[in-house]
Amino acid sequence: QRFVTRHQQVMPADFVMPAFIDNHDMDRFLQITDGDQSAQLAAMEALMRLPNPPVIYYGSEVGLLQPMSTAQGGLEVSRAPMPWGDEQDKALLAQTQALIHARRQTTR
């Protein structure tokens, strides 16, 4: 709740900016947390509670990892191809979809 309150305090009331936990210009959230999916899910839950439009960077919903930090390998390491099929973490995907569904139920 503190995060949401602080976020709302620093932005003008009519300013709507997308919110994200990671993107193509930074390390993936799972890189920052050493692969801690529970931390990512907690961050995504906080993201979904913000009034701002949430943005999920491709691959985050299926556990896409990067081999090293962007400080070591450059931005390209956070821009790996999307994994498909058995390479995807289906449980993480289902949990992420549940968070999105919950948001849709509260923002209608």
N, C-alpha and C positions, 0 to 999 in steps of 0.2 A: 504494500500500500504506500509506503514512503516513496518508493520509486515513482509510482504513478502520480502522486501528489506533487513531487518535485518537478517532474516532467511538465505537468500542467502549469506550474508556477512560472516557469521560464519562457513559455511560449505564449504569444498573444491569443486571445480567445478565438479569433477568426482565422488563425493560422493552422492549416492542416498539412502536416508533413508525414510521409510514410515513416514507419518505425521498423527497425530490423535488429537482429542480433549478430549478423555477419553479412558480408557482401563480397563482391569481386575485388575490392581494393584493400582487403585485410585478411588476416588469418581466419579460417573457419572457426566457429565456436568450439567444435570438438577438438580442434588443435589447441586452443587456448586452455581448455579444461582437461587435457590429456585423455580425451575420449570418454569423458564422463557424460553418458547419455542422460542420467537423471538431472544433472545440472542444466543440460540443454533443454530438457522438457520443462524444467522450472522456469527457465528464461523464456521459452516459447509461451508458457502459460501467462507470464507477466506481459509479454508482447501482445497476446490476444486480449488482455484486459484493458489495454490502452485504447483511447477513443480514436487514435490515428489508424489509418489503413496499415495492416501488417504486411510485411514483405518477407517471404521465406526464400532465401537464396537456394537455387536449385541444388539438390543433393543433400541438403541438411535434413530433410524429412526422411531420408533413407540411410543416414549414417555415413555419407561420403567423407572420407578422411583425406588428409594431404600428407605426403611423406615427410615433410619438414616445415619449419616456419617460413613465412615469407621473408623474414630477415635473412634466412640462410639461402633460400632458393628463389627469391623473387616472387612477384605476384602470380606468375604462371602456376605455382604449386597449389594455389587455392582455386584454380580454374580447370581442374581435371575433368575429363569427360564424365557425363552422367552414367552411373552404373545401372545396368538393366538386369532383369531376371533374378537369378539366385544371388547375385552380388548385392542386392538391396536388402536392408534390414527391415523385414516385413512388420515385425513387432513395433519398431520405432515409427514406421510409416502409419500404422494403425493408431498409435497413441497421438501422433501429430494430427491425423485426420479427426480424432475425437476432440482435440482442442479447437480445431477449426469449426467443427460442428457446434460445439458449445458457444463459441463466439457468435456464430450465425443466429443461434437461438436467442441471444441477449441483445443483438443489435438490430433486430427487425422492428 
